[in-house]
Amino acid sequence: MSHLRLKGSDRARVALRILATSDVHAAMLDYDYPKDCATTIGSLARAASVIEAARDQSPTTLLFDNGDFLEGAAIADPHEGGAGRGADHPVVMAMNALNYDAIGLGNHEFNMRAENLQAALRALEPPLLCANLHVSRDRDALVYEDLWQPNAVLARSFEDQNGKMHELKVGVFSVLPPQVVSWDALRIAGRLVAEDMLVAARRQVAELQRNGVDLIVALAHSGINTDSGALGSENVAVPLAEIEGVDAVVAGHVHRVFPSPSFGVTDVVDPVSGKIHGKPTVMPGMCANHLGQIDLLLEQGEKGWRVVESKTKVHDLRGSSGSPPIEAPFIISTVKGAHQKTLRYMRRRIGEVVGPVASYFSMVKDDCASRLVAEAKLAFTRRALAGGALEGMPLIASVAPLKCGGRAGASHYVDVAAGAVTARVIADMQPFSNHISVIQTCGRDVVEWLEKGCAVYNQLSVGEAGQFLYDRETPTYNREAIYGLSYSVDLSQPARYAMDGSLINPQARRIGNICWKGVQIAPEQEFLLVTNDYRGGGGGNFPAVEHGRVVEVEPTRVRDVLARHIAQTSGRRDTTLETWCLHPMSGVKALFDTGPGALAYIDRAGLPIRVLEDVEGGFMRFELDMAHL
C-alpha cells in the first residue's frame, strides 16, 4: 500500500503484506533433473529473490506456504540420492532459511514414509498447520502425534501513518482435501482421520475470533471451483472465502494461477481484482513458477481492525514471461550438497532402450511411453501373484500420460532417445513416487472406469471447423487408458462423466467394442486392474474404485518396477498387448496442441496429421483427420 493511502484517514491505518507459495513440490532450484539441464520455469530460489525484495518494500510482511512442498523433484526423494532426513532435508533447509511464518500441509506430504515425514516436520521451524486431519487412537498413529496444529496466532508490530506502533494478532489456519486418507491409504489408513474442510474452517474461525485475533488468513490447499461446497468436496476455496471472519485466502492444490483471465468472471469470483466473495485470494501455480502477494490496508475502528482495501497479484517467476528473477545465492548454497548428490545418482546407468520413447501423441493414440509402464506393472503383478489363488485371473493395467504438456508447458513431455537409460530417464517417465495398487473388479466397473478416463476429450461434430480434440490445459493425468483390453473411443458422443467424476450424461457411451483376448467382456467378468495407489485410493474420482476390492501386494513404487522392466527387456515392447484407439469419424478434423519435439516423431506416429503452426506457450498445433484413423 502506498504511504499516501495510509494517510488518507483520521483513523489509524496499517499495511500488511502477505506472500505465499503453494505446490512447490520440492522445486528448490530451476533444474530439470530428469532432463539433466537448467531451466527457467521457476524455483523456490527464484521466489526467494522476490520475497526478499518484497520484504524490503513492506515493513510488515508474512510469508506462508500452502502445502505440497516436501515431495516432487528428485532432490527431495531419498531414493534419488538427494534428500537427507530431518534437518538435512534440502526442502527443510531452504524453507527454514527463508523464515516462513507458517506452513500448511498438503496431501502430497503424506506420500512420504511416516518416519521420514515425522523427521522433516519436526525439523521445520515455523508453525505447521492442518485443521482437518486428526491423529486417530490407533497405536500406529503415534508417529504423527504433535507434528502439526490446527491454527496459529502471529503477533506482529505495525507502524501506522502517524508513526505510532500497534500490536496486531494475525490468525492463520490450514485445511487440505479429506480424500488424502484414501489417496495415501498405504501409509495413513487407520492412522489419520480426515474432516470436511468447511466444517473445520468454520470451527477455526470461531476459535481464532475467541482468541481475539485482528485478521484471519485461510491457507486452503484446495482449488477454486464454483460448483464446490458439498460435504467432503475436494476444491472448496470459493465457499471457504464466503465464511464470515475470513479476511484473505491462499488457494492451491490444482496447480493453477489466480488472479488470472483463465478463470471466468462470476457473481462471486473476480479474476481481475483477485477476489472471491469480496475476499482477496491468490493461487500461486505450481513448482514455484509463481509467488502470490496480497497487500492489505487495515483501519482501526470502534470494533477493532478491518480490511478497507486490498491488492492482489501473482509474480510470474518463469523465463517465458520475460527476464526471470535471479536465483537467490543463499538458497543455492543451502541446497548445493543435495543438488550435487542428486545429479550423481540420476546419472547412474539402469539399462537401455532399443527405440525412442516419447509422449507427444499420448492423447491421440497408444504410445510407447504408456505401454512400457503398463507392461512393467503387469510383469510385476504376475510375479507377485504367482502361485496364489488369483494367479489365473485376467490381468489388465491402467496408465495415464503423466508428462503430456498441459499447464506444465511445452517441454513437459517424455522424450527418450534410443540407447543408454539412466535413473533420470526413469524419473522422467514416472515423475511421481506412486506405488503399485491392484484392484479386483468386474467388467461393468471397468467400463465405467474407461468412460471416466475419456472424459477429458471434447465432443466432436461433423463439419465443424476449429474444434479441439481436448483442451490444452486439460489435466492429462486423468486420461486413463487400459492395456490388456481392446476398445474404441467414440467422440461423437458426449462425455458420460464430468472431470470431477459426477455422472452428467447417464445415457451417453463413448467406449465401445471392449474385448479381452478377442471376446467381448461380460458385466460380471472378473479382472485384476493394476493401477497406482493415488488412483486406487480415489484420486481423480474414478467411479469404479469404490466397488472394487484391493488386493494386497508388496509396497513397490511404479518407478522401481519400470526400472527393473527396462533393465530386463531393453524396452522391447509387447505389441500383442491390446489397448485403445479413437473411433473414426468421417468429415471431422480435430485440432490438438503438443510440444515441438513431436516433429521428430511424426513418421513413427503413423497418424493422419498435418502440422499447422506454432502457438502460444511454445506449443505446436496439429490437425488430426478423424476419417482416416
ZAMARGU-4260 file (C-alpha; in steps of 0.2 Angstrom, whole numbers, plus 5000, padded with zeros to 4 digits):
<rodrens>
0) 5000/5000/5000 | 5006/5017/4996 | 5011/5030/5010 | 4998/5042/5004 | 4984/5029/5005
5) 4989/5026/5023 | 4987/5045/5027 | 4970/5046/5019 | 4960/5044/5035 | 4959/5051/5053
10) 4959/5034/5060 | 4975/5023/5062 | 4979/5013/5047 | 4992/5000/5045 | 4998/4990/5030
15) 5001/4971/5029 | 5009/4961/5015 | 5006/4943/5013 | 5017/4932/5002 | 5013/4914/4998
20) 5020/4899/4989 | 5009/4883/4986 | 5013/4866/4977 | 5031/4870/4977 | 5034/4851/4975
25) 5052/4852/4981 | 5057/4864/4966 | 5072/4871/4975 | 5082/4875/4960 | 5077/4879/4942
30) 5084/4862/4936 | 5076/4848/4927 | 5084/4833/4935 | 5075/4820/4923 | 5081/4831/4908
35) 5098/4835/4917 | 5098/4853/4912 | 5095/4870/4919 | 5078/4878/4916 | 5069/4895/4918
40) 5052/4888/4923 | 5053/4894/4942 | 5060/4888/4958 | 5060/4892/4976 | 5077/4900/4974
45) 5069/4912/4961 | 5055/4915/4973 | 5067/4919/4987 | 5074/4934/4977 | 5056/4942/4975
50) 5052/4938/4993 | 5067/4947/4999 | 5063/4962/4988 | 5045/4962/4994 | 5050/4961/5012
55) 5062/4976/5009 | 5047/4986/5002 | 5035/4982/5016 | 5039/4984/5034 | 5027/4970/5040
60) 5027/4955/5029 | 5021/4937/5032 | 5027/4923/5022 | 5016/4907/5021 | 5017/4890/5011
65) 5001/4882/5007 | 5006/4864/5006 | 5014/4850/4994 | 5031/4856/4997 | 5041/4841/5003
70) 5038/4829/4988 | 5040/4831/4969 | 5058/4835/4962 | 5072/4822/4963 | 5082/4832/4975
75) 5069/4828/4989 | 5067/4810/4985 | 5079/4799/4997 | 5078/4786/4983 | 5086/4798/4971
80) 5100/4802/4982 | 5097/4820/4986 | 5087/4821/5002 | 5093/4819/5019 | 5082/4816/5034
85) 5075/4829/5046 | 5086/4845/5047 | 5097/4838/5032 | 5082/4838/5020 | 5085/4851/5007
90) 5067/4857/5007 | 5068/4859/5026 | 5084/4868/5025 | 5078/4880/5011 | 5061/4884/5020
95) 5070/4887/5036 | 5082/4899/5028 | 5068/4909/5020 | 5060/4911/5038 | 5042/4906/5033
100) 5029/4912/5046 | 5018/4897/5045 | 5016/4882/5033 | 5001/4872/5029 | 5001/4854/5025
105) 4996/4847/5008 | 4991/4830/5003 | 5007/4825/4995 | 5017/4827/5011 | 5009/4810/5015
110) 5017/4802/5000 | 5032/4801/5012 | 5035/4786/5024 | 5028/4791/5041 | 5045/4791/5049
115) 5053/4802/5036 | 5039/4814/5037 | 5040/4815/5055 | 5058/4819/5054 | 5056/4833/5041
120) 5041/4841/5050 | 5050/4841/5067 | 5065/4850/5059 | 5054/4864/5051 | 5055/4880/5062
125) 5039/4889/5058 | 5022/4883/5064 | 5015/4868/5054 | 4996/4869/5051 | 4982/4857/5047
130) 4965/4859/5055 | 4955/4845/5047 | 4967/4830/5048 | 4967/4822/5065 | 4978/4808/5073
135) 4967/4793/5077 | 4968/4782/5093 | 4977/4768/5084 | 4993/4764/5092 | 5002/4765/5075
140) 4996/4783/5073 | 5008/4789/5087 | 5021/4793/5073 | 5010/4808/5068 | 5007/4814/5085
145) 5010/4833/5088 | 5018/4836/5071 | 5005/4850/5067 | 4992/4861/5075 | 4976/4867/5068
150) 4980/4886/5069 | 4992/4899/5074 | 4991/4917/5081 | 5005/4928/5075 | 5008/4944/5085
155) 5016/4957/5074 | 5020/4976/5077 | 5014/4988/5064 | 5018/5007/5062 | 5003/5017/5057
160) 5003/5033/5046 | 5007/5044/5061 | 5022/5033/5067 | 5013/5025/5081 | 5016/5007/5084
165) 5002/4994/5086 | 5002/4976/5091 | 4990/4966/5080 | 4987/4947/5081 | 4985/4938/5064
170) 4976/4921/5065 | 4980/4908/5052 | 4973/4891/5049 | 4975/4877/5036 | 4965/4864/5028
175) 4968/4850/5015 | 4957/4838/5004 | 4950/4825/5016 | 4952/4812/5001 | 4971/4811/5007
180) 4966/4797/5018 | 4961/4787/5003 | 4974/4793/4991 | 4988/4789/5003 | 4980/4774/5012
185) 4996/4764/5010 | 5004/4775/5024 | 4990/4783/5034 | 4974/4772/5033 | 4968/4770/5051
190) 4981/4782/5057 | 4974/4798/5052 | 4955/4804/5051 | 4950/4817/5039 | 4936/4830/5042
195) 4927/4841/5029 | 4937/4856/5026 | 4922/4869/5028 | 4917/4861/5044 | 4935/4863/5051
200) 4937/4880/5044 | 4921/4887/5052 | 4927/4880/5069 | 4944/4888/5067 | 4937/4905/5063
205) 4926/4904/5078 | 4941/4899/5089 | 4953/4912/5082 | 4939/4925/5085 | 4938/4920/5103
210) 4957/4922/5104 | 4955/4940/5099 | 4964/4940/5083 | 4963/4956/5072 | 4964/4947/5055
215) 4961/4929/5049 | 4970/4921/5034 | 4965/4904/5027 | 4978/4893/5019 | 4967/4882/5009
220) 4976/4868/5000 | 4961/4867/4988 | 4956/4873/4971 | 4943/4887/4965 | 4928/4878/4959
225) 4911/4887/4959 | 4901/4871/4960 | 4910/4865/4976 | 4903/4866/4994 | 4896/4848/4996
230) 4901/4839/5011 | 4918/4831/5008 | 4922/4841/4992 | 4940/4842/4986 | 4940/4860/4980
235) 4932/4872/4992 | 4941/4889/4990 | 4925/4898/4985 | 4913/4893/4999 | 4928/4895/5011
240) 4930/4913/5006 | 4912/4916/5010 | 4914/4911/5028 | 4912/4927/5039 | 4928/4931/5048
245) 4940/4925/5034 | 4949/4940/5028 | 4961/4933/5015 | 4963/4916/5006 | 4978/4907/4999
250) 4971/4893/4987 | 4981/4879/4979 | 4981/4860/4975 | 4976/4861/4957 | 4991/4870/4950
255) 4983/4885/4943 | 4986/4903/4945 | 4974/4916/4952 | 4971/4930/4949 | 4971/4926/4930
260) 4960/4928/4915 | 4960/4909/4914 | 4946/4910/4927 | 4929/4916/4921 | 4920/4931/4930
265) 4905/4925/4941 | 4895/4934/4954 | 4907/4928/4967 | 4924/4926/4958 | 4933/4941/4951
270) 4949/4935/4942 | 4954/4953/4938 | 4955/4960/4955 | 4959/4943/4963 | 4944/4942/4975
275) 4932/4928/4979 | 4916/4934/4989 | 4925/4950/4990 | 4940/4942/4999 | 4957/4944/4992
280) 4963/4927/4986 | 4979/4921/4977 | 4983/4904/4970 | 5002/4904/4965 | 5003/4890/4952
285) 5015/4875/4954 | 5033/4871/4957 | 5037/4889/4962 | 5033/4896/4945 | 5023/4910/4954
290) 5023/4919/4970 | 5007/4926/4977 | 5005/4943/4985 | 4991/4951/4995 | 4993/4969/5001
295) 4980/4973/5014 | 4976/4990/5021 | 4969/4989/5039 | 4960/5003/5048 | 4956/5004/5067
300) 4938/5007/5071 | 4927/5005/5086 | 4925/4986/5084 | 4944/4983/5080 | 4954/4982/5064
305) 4946/4979/5047 | 4952/4977/5029 | 4947/4993/5020 | 4957/4990/5004 | 4967/4976/4996
310) 4978/4972/4981 | 4981/4955/4975 | 4994/4949/4962 | 5005/4935/4957 | 5023/4936/4952
315) 5027/4926/4937 | 5044/4918/4940 | 5046/4910/4923 | 5058/4914/4909 | 5044/4914/4897
320) 5036/4929/4904 | 5052/4940/4901 | 5068/4941/4912 | 5065/4929/4927 | 5072/4935/4944
325) 5089/4928/4948 | 5090/4913/4960 | 5095/4919/4977 | 5113/4914/4981 | 5108/4909/4999
330) 5096/4896/4993 | 5108/4889/4980 | 5122/4887/4993 | 5109/4880/5006 | 5105/4865/4994
335) 5121/4864/4985 | 5126/4847/4993 | 5109/4839/4989 | 5109/4845/4972 | 5126/4838/4968
340) 5122/4821/4976 | 5106/4820/4966 | 5115/4823/4950 | 5127/4809/4953 | 5113/4797/4957
345) 5102/4802/4942 | 5116/4799/4930 | 5118/4781/4935 | 5115/4769/4921 | 5100/4757/4923
350) 5100/4749/4906 | 5095/4754/4888 | 5080/4755/4876 | 5081/4749/4859 | 5070/4763/4852
355) 5065/4780/4857 | 5051/4783/4870 | 5040/4799/4869 | 5023/4805/4875 | 5020/4819/4862
360) 5005/4809/4855 | 4999/4800/4870 | 4982/4809/4870 | 4979/4804/4852 | 4984/4785/4851
365) 4993/4771/4860 | 5010/4777/4864 | 5026/4768/4869 | 5029/4778/4885 | 5012/4772/4892
370) 5014/4755/4885 | 5031/4752/4894 | 5023/4757/4910 | 5009/4746/4908 | 5020/4731/4903
375) 5031/4734/4919 | 5015/4735/4930 | 5009/4719/4923 | 5025/4710/4924 | 5027/4714/4942
380) 5009/4709/4947 | 5011/4692/4938 | 5026/4689/4949 | 5018/4695/4964 | 5003/4684/4962
385) 5012/4668/4955 | 5006/4653/4965 | 4992/4661/4973 | 4973/4660/4971 | 4972/4674/4959
390) 4986/4669/4948 | 4974/4664/4933 | 4963/4679/4934 | 4963/4691/4919 | 4976/4705/4922
395) 4974/4722/4915 | 4984/4739/4918 | 4978/4757/4919 | 4990/4770/4914 | 4989/4789/4912
400) 5001/4801/4902 | 5009/4810/4917 | 5020/4821/4906 | 5010/4827/4892 | 5011/4846/4891
405) 4996/4855/4899 | 4999/4868/4912 | 5017/4862/4915 | 5021/4869/4897 | 5028/4864/4880
410) 5043/4855/4887 | 5033/4844/4899 | 5034/4828/4889 | 5044/4811/4889 | 5057/4811/4876
415) 5070/4797/4877 | 5082/4793/4863 | 5087/4775/4859 | 5102/4769/4869 | 5108/4770/4887
420) 5095/4773/4901 | 5100/4782/4917 | 5090/4784/4933 | 5085/4801/4927 | 5076/4794/4912
425) 5065/4783/4924 | 5061/4798/4934 | 5056/4807/4918 | 5044/4793/4913 | 5037/4792/4931
430) 5038/4809/4939 | 5028/4804/4954 | 5033/4792/4968 | 5017/4782/4967 | 5016/4764/4972
435) 5008/4749/4963 | 4989/4746/4968 | 4979/4731/4962 | 4960/4731/4962 | 4949/4716/4960
440) 4934/4722/4950 | 4922/4717/4936 | 4918/4721/4918 | 4904/4733/4922 | 4915/4744/4933
445) 4929/4743/4920 | 4918/4750/4908 | 4914/4765/4920 | 4932/4767/4923 | 4935/4769/4904
450) 4921/4781/4902 | 4928/4792/4916 | 4946/4790/4908 | 4940/4798/4892 | 4930/4812/4900
455) 4945/4824/4896 | 4940/4824/4877 | 4928/4836/4869 | 4913/4830/4859 | 4916/4832/4841
460) 4904/4837/4827 | 4904/4833/4808 | 4908/4848/4798 | 4913/4860/4812 | 4929/4869/4809
465) 4942/4873/4823 | 4936/4861/4836 | 4949/4854/4848 | 4951/4836/4852 | 4954/4841/4870
470) 4958/4857/4879 | 4977/4861/4881 | 4975/4864/4899 | 4966/4848/4902 | 4974/4838/4916
475) 4980/4824/4905 | 4985/4813/4920 | 4966/4809/4922 | 4966/4802/4904 | 4967/4783/4909
480) 4970/4770/4896 | 4968/4752/4900 | 4981/4739/4892 | 4976/4721/4891 | 4959/4726/4883
485) 4955/4732/4866 | 4942/4746/4864 | 4937/4761/4854 | 4933/4779/4860 | 4919/4787/4850
490) 4920/4806/4852 | 4904/4809/4843 | 4896/4806/4859 | 4896/4817/4875 | 4906/4813/4890
495) 4897/4802/4902 | 4906/4809/4917 | 4912/4826/4921 | 4930/4829/4926 | 4926/4828/4944
500) 4918/4811/4942 | 4900/4816/4943 | 4888/4807/4931 | 4882/4821/4919 | 4875/4811/4904
505) 4868/4794/4910 | 4863/4789/4893 | 4880/4793/4884 | 4893/4779/4880 | 4909/4783/4872
510) 4918/4767/4875 | 4913/4753/4863 | 4919/4735/4857 | 4928/4731/4873 | 4936/4714/4871
515) 4948/4703/4882 | 4958/4692/4870 | 4946/4695/4856 | 4930/4691/4866 | 4918/4704/4872
520) 4919/4706/4890 | 4904/4702/4901 | 4897/4714/4915 | 4901/4701/4929 | 4918/4695/4922
525) 4931/4697/4935 | 4948/4707/4932 | 4963/4712/4941 | 4966/4730/4937 | 4984/4736/4941
530) 4985/4755/4944 | 4994/4766/4957 | 4989/4770/4975 | 4984/4788/4971 | 4971/4781/4958
535) 4967/4766/4968 | 4964/4777/4983 | 4951/4788/4974 | 4962/4801/4966 | 4953/4808/4950
540) 4936/4801/4957 | 4935/4786/4946 | 4918/4778/4949 | 4924/4760/4949 | 4936/4762/4963
545) 4923/4761/4977 | 4916/4744/4971 | 4932/4735/4969 | 4942/4725/4982 | 4961/4730/4985
550) 4972/4715/4983 | 4987/4716/4994 | 5004/4716/4986 | 5021/4721/4992 | 5023/4740/4993
555) 5033/4744/4977 | 5035/4760/4968 | 5029/4761/4950 | 5046/4769/4946 | 5056/4755/4953
560) 5045/4742/4943 | 5048/4752/4927 | 5067/4752/4930 | 5068/4733/4933 | 5057/4731/4917
565) 5068/4741/4906 | 5084/4733/4913 | 5077/4716/4909 | 5068/4720/4892 | 5078/4734/4885
570) 5061/4742/4881 | 5056/4729/4868 | 5038/4732/4868 | 5025/4719/4868 | 5015/4723/4853
575) 5002/4710/4856 | 4996/4719/4872 | 4980/4726/4867 | 4973/4744/4871 | 4963/4758/4865
580) 4960/4768/4848 | 4949/4783/4843 | 4934/4778/4833 | 4935/4785/4815 | 4923/4800/4811
585) 4920/4804/4793 | 4920/4823/4790 | 4929/4828/4806 | 4946/4836/4808 | 4951/4840/4826
590) 4965/4851/4832 | 4977/4847/4846 | 4992/4856/4853 | 5008/4847/4858 | 5027/4850/4861
595) 5038/4855/4846 | 5048/4839/4849 | 5034/4830/4841 | 5041/4834/4824 | 5054/4821/4826
600) 5041/4808/4829 | 5028/4811/4815 | 5034/4797/4804 | 5034/4785/4819 | 5017/4790/4825
605) 5008/4783/4809 | 4994/4796/4811 | 4984/4806/4798 | 4990/4823/4805 | 4995/4839/4797
610) 5007/4852/4806 | 4998/4869/4806 | 5008/4882/4816 | 5017/4887/4832 | 5005/4893/4845
615) 5006/4902/4862 | 5017/4895/4876 | 5029/4886/4864 | 5017/4873/4859 | 5014/4867/4841
620) 4997/4864/4833 | 4992/4849/4823 | 4976/4844/4814 | 4970/4826/4815 | 4959/4819/4801
625) 4947/4808/4811 | 4941/4800/4795 | 4957/4791/4791 | 4961/4784/4808
</rodrens>
